[in-house]
Amino acid sequence: MINKKIVLISSGQPSLNPRFVKEADALIEAGYHLTIIYQYWNKWGSKHDLKLIRGKKWDIYRIGGSPTNGKFKYWLTTFQYKIGQILNRSFNLFPEHAIGRSTPQLISKTKSIKADLYIAHNLAALPAAVIAAKKNMAKCGFDAEDYHRNEQFDDNGSFDVKLKTYIENKYIPKVDYLSTSSPLIGIAYQKLYPKHNPLTILNVFPKQAFLEKSFSNEKLKLFWFSQTVGYNRGIELVIRAMGVLRDYRIELHLLGSCTEEVKISFANLAKTEGLYNALFYHEPIPADDIFSFATKFDIGLATELSIPFNRNICLTNKIFTYIQSGLAIIASDTNAQTLLMEKYPNMGMIYKKNDPKSLSQIIKNYLDDRELLPVHQKQAYKYATEVLNWELESKKFLSIVEQTLNN
């Protein structure tokens, strides 16, 4: 039994971050004593947290309150965050207060727990890991799931970019290891911090049982999911591409939190494109349930855009979920997705991200060649079984943890 204590810190919620949960479970299975510290993000995430956390061997602390449980703390931290943003925007003061609603509370709680290693997920949790490690003479790591400074904007003069750049420059040089979720994010960070050699740990998932799919001659079912269904996620282009193929029976299934405003907007676009009863919405479900849910569909859509820069170099949960679920993949030609699809060929196709005709032609290829879809589905699942799975990728994570603790 390993007699080492590790703390994982997140400015989000476990159910909203499968990567966080996979790392936590891997550490427990490896014999580490684990504490997780996180904060409230949204209502449906809290609902799913209850099911997720049940039975976990984690010591768990949620800080900062919520709108229903710990209201005073929640509104106090919200006020603190807003004031922090105003002061940082105007006078460059209190960056740790401005970067996240509960970052000061994350720092305070993490410092109070003595551990051998502190690992931060999300940029707003990074100060907590570094400060706690210094106080308790321990090690710390940061898992950069995104290229955070250009996560929202590319304008170096914007408040968001300047604040995130400051936090990264202040704290990343002090971590003992840096991991990233895609090779291109790793390259981007290594250019900024040459002394680090970021380790890529892909957003893959544990192996799933393969469910044979039957391709319907009647219709083709496309699937897209995220925490939020909204604008500027590539969905509008999918609808336009379906409009080009309006004489075929094609369904687009969207899983995630979606406002009525967005649904109305997409419905109006679909109507303009001559589509009726083609869009279907599904409420958020626990992350572990997405794989079996995804098997109801034929093709998974990875519709990433290239702006801001992070979207061009990231590899999201969704593309690896599709692979593990045995779906064929249609992916936009971002740099990261193009490299992935070239490295693992014959599981799908790449389209030009701003060209609905390019996407419609690919969809038509599957409709015209009935043998192509099952070939790509089986190849995707083969990759999932042999190389693109958490059983293999977790060994890289546990190795960097062990190396960090032993150095």
Secondary structure as the mmCIF struct_conf table of DSSP 4:
data_model
#
loop_
_struct_conf.conf_type_id
_struct_conf.id
_struct_conf.beg_label_comp_id
_struct_conf.beg_label_asym_id
_struct_conf.beg_label_seq_id
_struct_conf.end_label_comp_id
_struct_conf.end_label_asym_id
_struct_conf.end_label_seq_id
STRN STRN1 LYS A 5 SER A 10
BEND BEND1 SER A 11 GLY A 12
HELX_RH_3T_P HELX_RH_3T_P1 PRO A 14 LEU A 16
HELX_RH_AL_P HELX_RH_AL_P1 PRO A 18 GLU A 29
TURN_TY1_P TURN_TY1_P1 ALA A 30 GLY A 31
STRN STRN2 HIS A 33 GLN A 39
HELX_RH_AL_P HELX_RH_AL_P2 LYS A 43 ILE A 53
TURN_TY1_P TURN_TY1_P2 ARG A 54 GLY A 55
STRN STRN3 ASP A 59 ILE A 63
BEND BEND2 GLY A 64 GLY A 64
BEND BEND3 PRO A 67 GLY A 70
HELX_RH_AL_P HELX_RH_AL_P3 LYS A 71 PHE A 91
HELX_RH_AL_P HELX_RH_AL_P4 PRO A 95 ALA A 98
BEND BEND4 ILE A 99 ILE A 99
TURN_TY1_P TURN_TY1_P3 ARG A 101 SER A 102
HELX_RH_AL_P HELX_RH_AL_P5 THR A 103 LYS A 111
TURN_TY1_P TURN_TY1_P4 SER A 112 SER A 112
BEND BEND5 ILE A 113 ILE A 113
BEND BEND6 ASP A 116 ASP A 116
STRN STRN4 LEU A 117 HIS A 121
BEND BEND7 ASN A 122 ASN A 122
HELX_RH_3T_P HELX_RH_3T_P2 LEU A 123 ALA A 125
HELX_RH_AL_P HELX_RH_AL_P6 LEU A 126 LYS A 135
TURN_TY1_P TURN_TY1_P5 ASN A 136 MET A 137
STRN STRN5 LYS A 139 ALA A 144
BEND BEND8 GLU A 145 ASP A 146
HELX_RH_3T_P HELX_RH_3T_P3 HIS A 148 ASN A 150
BEND BEND9 GLU A 151 GLN A 152
TURN_TY1_P TURN_TY1_P6 ASN A 156 GLY A 157
BEND BEND10 SER A 158 SER A 158
HELX_RH_AL_P HELX_RH_AL_P7 PHE A 159 TYR A 171
HELX_RH_3T_P HELX_RH_3T_P4 ILE A 172 LYS A 174
BEND BEND11 ASP A 176 ASP A 176
STRN STRN6 TYR A 177 THR A 180
BEND BEND12 SER A 181 SER A 182
HELX_RH_AL_P HELX_RH_AL_P8 PRO A 183 LEU A 192
TURN_TY1_P TURN_TY1_P7 PRO A 194 LYS A 195
HELX_LH_PP_P HELX_LH_PP_P1 PRO A 198 PRO A 198
STRN STRN7 LEU A 199 THR A 200
BEND BEND13 ASN A 217 GLU A 218
STRN STRN8 LEU A 220 THR A 228
BEND BEND14 TYR A 231 GLY A 234
HELX_RH_AL_P HELX_RH_AL_P9 ILE A 235 VAL A 244
TURN_TY1_P TURN_TY1_P8 LEU A 245 ASP A 247
BEND BEND15 TYR A 248 TYR A 248
STRN STRN9 ILE A 250 SER A 257
HELX_RH_AL_P HELX_RH_AL_P10 GLU A 260 THR A 272
TURN_TY1_P TURN_TY1_P9 GLU A 273 GLY A 274
BEND BEND16 ASN A 277 ASN A 277
STRN STRN10 LEU A 279 HIS A 282
HELX_RH_3T_P HELX_RH_3T_P5 ALA A 287 ASP A 289
HELX_RH_AL_P HELX_RH_AL_P11 ILE A 290 ALA A 294
TURN_TY1_P TURN_TY1_P10 THR A 295 LYS A 296
BEND BEND17 PHE A 297 ASP A 298
STRN STRN11 ILE A 299 ALA A 302
BEND BEND18 SER A 306 SER A 306
BEND BEND19 PRO A 308 PRO A 308
HELX_RH_AL_P HELX_RH_AL_P12 PHE A 309 ILE A 313
HELX_RH_AL_P HELX_RH_AL_P13 ASN A 317 GLN A 324
TURN_TY1_P TURN_TY1_P11 SER A 325 GLY A 326
STRN STRN12 ALA A 328 SER A 332
HELX_RH_AL_P HELX_RH_AL_P14 ASN A 335 LYS A 343
BEND BEND20 TYR A 344 TYR A 344
BEND BEND21 ASN A 346 MET A 347
STRN STRN13 GLY A 348 TYR A 351
TURN_TY1_P TURN_TY1_P12 LYS A 353 ASN A 354
HELX_RH_AL_P HELX_RH_AL_P15 PRO A 356 ASP A 368
TURN_TY1_P TURN_TY1_P13 ARG A 370 GLU A 371
HELX_RH_AL_P HELX_RH_AL_P16 LEU A 372 GLU A 386
TURN_TY1_P TURN_TY1_P14 VAL A 387 VAL A 387
BEND BEND22 LEU A 388 ASN A 389
HELX_RH_AL_P HELX_RH_AL_P17 TRP A 390 ASN A 406
#
